[in-house]
């Protein structure tokens, strides 16, 4: 049975449909990330759950209880905000204690709980410091402890790491996940960072234009994107606007390039499809005599060093592809080298495109 | 300051200072203090309410722009022009007074306790610049109250008054105290408005003016002693203010 349910939520701001009927069912103790670009409605959804805003239609249920019209101070939800939101006139301990003080439970067990939480977030040494004496990462740890102090039914996090530098962000997101698992608290997390969402979530819901494009486990979202938008948003993807030539053999054609794609088997001949190939699925090698089947020939246009992996952009007749390969092997394929990119027939995914719709914009894979 | 301790022959003396504790000078200090405290308290209280009403979420932004522009002008509108504006409006032959009288409602009969040429009248005129000054000074502090603080407090179970009790008022307090002192000093040193509205008004700046210009008695050393007394009053105010401000703002150090 679902612990947190968002039922057909709608929210309009004037003519803008911020939420256009989203449905979410989250089990107790699960961690769901709402992922999407700015303006997709993810923060609106979180604010509705927190009670800071009311939906135009739809409902919110927590543990079987309808809370859509319950004021925020009676919802028992802990929230960590994007902007630093610690009360500046209180030190770290007083901030964490605030919710318990409001409930008259800040003494005795409450006091011990505050100490335990400050220890849990690794700030036992900084309990007397005021917010301006804490770094951004420390402030967000205190905010997390403060949100957890009231033993909330649901933990809400609104891009809590976006103001932090990259190293602290990675460190803190792992801590958030560790604490969430340790306490078993149902968590709704908003982020625009797909790497962050994939790294710490049980489930990810990709939002765009006020609707959920796809919801699933991080692995599902990465390996089997259901829509062109998800394919573009999650990870880096080569996208080929193609036509099915033979639905029996799975042969498709893109700008004169014929490929065998297992996922195209059973498709209608003439159907427009989007072929999706992850950069790590491509195998690059120096071009020799002859062109192997299911491959693309071209010239290395750029190389981008990413540490253990180097991203290589290959351009050929009518299209460009990017491939990720080990940095050691990439050294043998300098810019300008003629190469062959093997496209595995099993590795590519397929999404149907409308037959009479416009073609996809010619996105540069590097921009994805 | 040296002149405050000299007589007319420039010999050292405490007689001027001693006089400050005699009638009518001590009464003048009480009068000045009364007007300053009343207008500072009223200006602070109503100013912060008006500023908050204009700044809070949900108020159209144009109201804030209009209020800020008006306050900028009104806070700097003082002295004789302000006094005459009030005389022309609320004086015995003022536009509003006449308008009421013609409408069958004679203010001097129905509301005899109000006289523009009195201490209450001076306080009313002072409010014209005290209130806008408070709005100008406190608006940035109100702006600094983050929406996230209110939402975080609410999220943690706090009601509206609990947010103000534990967060809003403590955060605003240093700015509020600073603004109060500014308003107090502004009223304490004001001269021309009170002088124009009622020259017989017994407040310190008018006495200083009288003694300096020889309007009543030519005694510049007594005027200097009166000014020294004002300095002492303001110094005492600052001595009260500094520890209060330090305590209120201890979290920002």
HADDOCK unambig.tbl for C-alpha pairs under 7 A between the chains (distance, minus, plus):
assign (segid A and resid 72 and name CA) (segid B and resid 154 and name CA) 6.03 0.50 0.50
assign (segid A and resid 72 and name CA) (segid B and resid 155 and name CA) 5.51 0.50 0.50
assign (segid A and resid 73 and name CA) (segid B and resid 154 and name CA) 4.74 0.50 0.50
assign (segid A and resid 73 and name CA) (segid B and resid 155 and name CA) 5.11 0.50 0.50
assign (segid A and resid 73 and name CA) (segid B and resid 156 and name CA) 6.25 0.50 0.50
assign (segid A and resid 73 and name CA) (segid B and resid 157 and name CA) 3.95 0.50 0.50
assign (segid A and resid 73 and name CA) (segid B and resid 158 and name CA) 5.91 0.50 0.50
assign (segid A and resid 73 and name CA) (segid B and resid 159 and name CA) 6.80 0.50 0.50
assign (segid A and resid 74 and name CA) (segid B and resid 157 and name CA) 6.12 0.50 0.50
assign (segid A and resid 77 and name CA) (segid B and resid 155 and name CA) 6.39 0.50 0.50
assign (segid A and resid 78 and name CA) (segid B and resid 155 and name CA) 6.45 0.50 0.50
assign (segid A and resid 78 and name CA) (segid B and resid 156 and name CA) 6.71 0.50 0.50
assign (segid A and resid 79 and name CA) (segid B and resid 155 and name CA) 6.86 0.50 0.50
assign (segid A and resid 85 and name CA) (segid B and resid 148 and name CA) 5.51 0.50 0.50
assign (segid A and resid 85 and name CA) (segid B and resid 149 and name CA) 5.59 0.50 0.50
assign (segid A and resid 86 and name CA) (segid B and resid 149 and name CA) 6.95 0.50 0.50
assign (segid A and resid 87 and name CA) (segid B and resid 149 and name CA) 6.30 0.50 0.50
assign (segid A and resid 87 and name CA) (segid B and resid 167 and name CA) 6.62 0.50 0.50
assign (segid A and resid 88 and name CA) (segid B and resid 251 and name CA) 6.89 0.50 0.50
assign (segid A and resid 89 and name CA) (segid B and resid 167 and name CA) 6.93 0.50 0.50
assign (segid A and resid 89 and name CA) (segid B and resid 170 and name CA) 6.84 0.50 0.50
assign (segid A and resid 89 and name CA) (segid B and resid 171 and name CA) 6.21 0.50 0.50
assign (segid A and resid 89 and name CA) (segid B and resid 251 and name CA) 5.20 0.50 0.50
assign (segid A and resid 90 and name CA) (segid B and resid 251 and name CA) 6.95 0.50 0.50
assign (segid A and resid 99 and name CA) (segid B and resid 156 and name CA) 4.77 0.50 0.50
assign (segid A and resid 99 and name CA) (segid B and resid 157 and name CA) 6.25 0.50 0.50
assign (segid A and resid 102 and name CA) (segid B and resid 157 and name CA) 6.56 0.50 0.50
assign (segid A and resid 102 and name CA) (segid B and resid 158 and name CA) 6.07 0.50 0.50
assign (segid A and resid 130 and name CA) (segid B and resid 251 and name CA) 6.22 0.50 0.50
